[in-house]
């Protein structure tokens, strides 16, 4: 998710403040939609202020960015938000780290200049085994693995990795900030529409919950923009 560890407890707090139950998938999607549509709008406003080409896209590029928004924001966060509602914030943060391993492996098969060396393979293996040990270790933390919780977080991590590789390709011809702003905004609108169509509802909006939503939006806009910029100019390793 590239949003830092603070996003996980913040989302959990958002569920509590806005009275979103773990089983209320529609409201979870609505919460995610508002967050990312706001994050995208913030980035696009900043890009316009910086005189970046916000609207200078061909029809093909617009379709590609919409596809990126569908995968990297909408579909990924369907799995992420549902998984987070059924797993602890600490556990979700650990499982989300698997996206790094997926990115390195996928890049090996897509980019000729980003091959998986022996050292990188060993590092990925050690890191991935660490995640497995945490989940199977038991003990006082009571870690276990369920498909709807930790499983969905891992699926979200894989989708993020695949979408990030696709975004890296698009950033060759698009400004990373503009690309990220549009994909967040479009993906956020898709999540919002899905949540509303399913009867989602957010209750209890006040200064605290509104500030939390704004914090999450700012966190996403900055983190995704920086991540896209780094991917454009660096290998995935």
N, C-alpha and C positions, 0 to 999 in steps of 0.2 A: 504494500500500500504506500510505501515511501512517505509515510506521514509521521513517523516517529512513534515511540511507545506511548506517548501521552494520548494519542487518539483512541486507544482501546478503552481505558477507564473513562474517557470523556464521552464516548458513545454510550457506554453503560450508564453513565450519569444522565445522559440525554433521555434514555429509555425511561428511567425512573422519574425524571422531572416532567416528562410529557405523557406519563402514564401509558407507556407502550409495553404490553405484556410479551413474554418470550414466545408465546404462540401466535401473536398478532402480526403475521407476516405482512399484511397490507400496510399497516402503520409503520412498520420497519422500513419498507420500501419508500413510503412517503417521506419519512425522516431523511433517508439517504438522498432522495431526489431533491429535496429542498437544499440540503447541504451542498451537493455538487453543482446544481444549477446556480446557486449563489456564488460558489467558488469560481465557476466559469465566467460568470458575469463580472466578477471582480477583476479577473485576469484580462478580459477583453477591454474593460474600461481603462485599465492601466496601459494596455498595449496601444489603445487609441491615443492616450495622453502622451505616449512616447512616439507617436506618429508611425506606428508599425502598420503594415498592410493588412488590416483586419478583414476587409471585404475582398481583397484581391486574390480570389481563388477561382480556378476553373471548375466546371461542373464535375469533372472527374475527381479533382482534389476535394471538392465538397462532399462527394460520395464517399471518398476514402476516409475523411475525417469523421463523417457520420458513422461509418463502420467501426472506426476506432472508439468512438463514444459508446456505441452499442456493446462492444466487447470489454474495453478497458474500464469503463465506468458502470454501465447498466448491468450486463450479465455478471461481471465479476462481483459487483457489490450485492447482487441478489444472493449469491452464495455466501459472501462475507458477512453481511448483516444478519442473515438467518443463523449462520454458524456462530457468530459472536453472541447471539441471544441464547445459545445452548452450550456455551463454554465460557470459562472465566477469561477475564481480560489478559491475565498473565499467560495463560495457556494459549490463547489466540495469538498473542504477540510472538510467542516461540514458534508456533506452527506457521505463522505468516512468513517467517524467515526462510522457509523452503522455496520461496519465489526466486531467491538468489541462485539456488542450485539449478532450478528449472531454466533460468535465463542463461546460465553458463553452458548448459548442455544443448539447449536449442540453438544458441549462437554458433556452436561448433558445426552444426549441420547447415547453417544458412550463410555464414560469412567466412570467406576463405582466409581472411586476416585475423580471425578470432577463434582459432582452433583450441581444442581442449588438450592442454599439455599434461604430462604425467603429474606435475606438481599441482596443477589446478584440479585434476581428477581426484588426487589424494585429499586435497583440502575440502572438496565437495563431499567426499565420502565421509571424512571425519566429522564435518559439520552436520551432515544428514544423520549419521549415527548418533550424534549428540541429541538431536531432536527425538529420535526413537527411544533413547535411554530415558529421557525426561518423561515421555509418555507411558513407558512401560515400567518405570521405576517404582510406582506406588508410593508408599510412605505417608507421611503426615499431610502432604498436599493433596493426596487422593487423586492423582492423575490417572485418567483412563482415556479411552478413545471411542467416540461414537460417530457414526456417519453424519448425523444432522448437526453435530457440533464441530469437533476437530476435523472431521472428514470434509465438511463444506469449506472450512478455512483453507485446507490444503488444495481443494479444487479451485478456490478463488485465487490462491497463490499461483497455480499453474496458468490460469487464464490471464492473470496480470503479466506473467513472464512472457507468454506468447504475444499478448497485445503490445507489450513494451518493445519487443523485437520488431513488430509491424510498425510501431510509432517511430522507431529509429530509422526505418526505411523512408517513411513519409517526411521526416525532418530534414532530409536531404534537399527537398524542394520547398519546404514550408518553414516559416519562422517558428521555432519551438514554443514560444509563448503564445502565439496566435493559435497554433495547432492544439496546444493543451487547453487553452481557454474554450475553444469551440467544442472539443471532445468532451470536456467536463460539462459544459452547458447543455449540449445535445443529450448526453447520457443522463444528466440530471433530470431533464424534461421527460425522458423516457421512463425513468424510475418514478417520477411524480405521477405521470399518467397511469402507470400500472398500479401504483398504490391507491390512487383515487378510484380507478375502475373496480378495484377489489374491495372498496368500502373503507379504506384506511382513514384514520382520523388522529390528529395530534391535539391533545388537550393540555391545559395548564400553562399556556405561554405567559411568561412574565419576564422581568428584567434578567433574572438569572438564566432561564432557559434560552432566551433570545441571545444573550451574550455567549452562551455555550455554543449555540448554533453558528454564530458569527465566527467564533474561535475555530471551530472545526472547518468552516469554509475557508478561512484564511490559511489554516494549516495545509489543507488540500491544495489550494491554489499555488502556494509557494513551493511545497514539496514536489508536486507533479511538474511544475515548470522547471525547477532545478534539475529534476531527474531526466526530463526530456532533453534539456540542454546538454547534460553530461553524456547521455547516450549518443547524441548526435556527434560529439567530438571525441568520444573515447570508446574503446572496445568494451564488451559486456563483462569481462573478467572481474 
